[in-house]
């Protein structure tokens, strides 16, 4: 088995598709409505070309970087994705161990099937906690306090989900999510929600997510925790500037893996606009559509401090458990190292805007 390991993320995706029931694969891989943004998240990377520089001594490549003062061996971190037990019975504990083995940061999803306590005690690592603000603020506050007391180092507030996007595969499959372990005892998780005409997930979201979520809630969150808060789900300059104004410690360019608003821009296409708006005040991260080390390189060249990887880690987890998740992170790291060497960049700091040619650059060159 170990002799013919997958050699790239796409091969892991194929294995995951074979390994999982259709309902679960569709849940992990699917997007909103026509899935235009889902396809575009990946395709937009393919329209950015690299501009390699040659005859530079690349015998030593240093991919290390820092985020919020924490050192990382590479700028690739694990994005918050829910329901890891759909991919593997060990769930988020296996993912946490894979991330820790790669010495990278994992952002634990609020929709984790493993308790915050289980993940915290599974291994030593720097971890962030991803949060939704519920109609019941006390539930969100309790989760924040639990994460903080267990040594999580930052809160990643998802801001693009006042209501749940329309994920038609989940509706068609009448998707039932496994229980969100961290909500036990905090709210009634009614197992007999009638799933006629939709997914149980959709009903749960409708009952718990708060459409009144606003910038004031960032202030409220700052008032209940001393942890730095990153805002995840920003794709415009206007919102990026506002995030800095309200004191966010970082901005994550994300369209929720294309699971919320279809026809939102691909994240790599929105990255540069956000980076310019933030103007160095806080780190900018990006997720969505990353399938290659060259994608990570392109994001760094366009101003990202770090890149978050979601579905590929789940594909690895579904195909080969903890070892698969770890192998996916290691593969992307090796691909990034190769891309840096072949582009003449010996460190992350040497990856600059001049190393990429975007669609916009090509259009401007014609004018």
URPE-V677883 format. One record per pair of residues at least 6 apart in sequence whose ideal C-beta (glycine too) atoms are under 6 Angstrom apart, sorted by the first residue. I is the first residue (numbers start at 1). J is the second residue. Records with the same first field share a line. If there is no record, write none. Layout:
I->J, J
//
This chain:
6->12
9->291, 312
12->315, 316, 319, 328
13->315
15->319
16->315, 318, 319
17->25
19->318, 319
20->318
23->173, 175
24->86
26->169, 173
27->170, 175
28->314
30->167, 169
31->38, 258, 259
32->165, 166, 167, 259, 260, 262
33->166, 262
34->262
36->262, 263
37->255, 258, 262, 264
38->258
40->266
41->258, 266, 288, 289
42->289
44->266, 268, 269
45->268, 289, 295
47->359
48->298, 356, 358
49->357
50->343
51->355, 357
52->342, 343
53->344
56->344
58->341, 346
61->337, 340, 341, 346
62->347
63->74, 337
64->73
65->72, 75, 348
67->306
68->228
70->126
72->104
73->103
74->333
75->306, 307
76->296, 307, 309, 332
77->104, 105, 306, 308
78->99, 106, 313
79->287, 308, 309, 310
80->107, 109, 130
81->109, 310, 314
82->109, 111
83->111, 113, 177, 178
84->91, 92, 95, 113
85->91, 113, 178
87->314, 317, 318
88->94, 317, 321
91->113, 114
92->112, 114, 119
93->114, 118, 122
94->321, 322
95->325
96->106, 119, 122, 123
97->122, 123, 322
98->322, 325, 326
99->106
100->123, 125
101->326
102->329
105->126
106->127
107->128, 130, 156
108->119, 127, 129
109->130
110->130, 131, 132
111->180
113->178, 181
114->181
115->181, 182
116->146, 147, 150, 182
120->150
126->153
127->152
128->154, 156
129->147, 152, 155
130->156
131->155, 157
132->158
133->140, 210, 213, 217
134->140, 208, 210
135->210
139->186, 187
141->224
144->225
148->225, 227
154->227, 228
155->227, 229
156->230, 232
157->229, 231
158->232, 233
159->231, 233
160->233, 256, 260
162->211, 213
163->211
164->202, 205
165->259, 260
167->259
170->199
171->198, 199
174->195, 199
175->199, 201
176->200
177->201
179->189
193->200, 203
215->246
218->246
221->229
228->249
229->248, 249
230->249, 250, 252
231->243, 248, 251
232->252, 254
233->254
234->240, 251
235->265, 270
237->273, 277
240->251, 274, 277, 278
241->277
243->251
244->278, 281, 282
249->282
250->282, 283
251->278, 284
252->285
253->267, 270, 271, 274, 286
254->287, 288
255->264, 267, 288
257->288, 310
267->286, 288
271->286, 302
272->302
274->284
275->284, 303
278->284
283->305
284->304
285->306, 308
286->299, 304, 307
287->308
290->307, 309
292->335
293->332, 335, 336, 339
294->339
296->307, 336
297->339
298->356
299->307
300->351
301->351, 353, 355, 356
312->328
313->325, 328
316->324, 325, 327, 328
317->324, 325
343->355
345->351
//
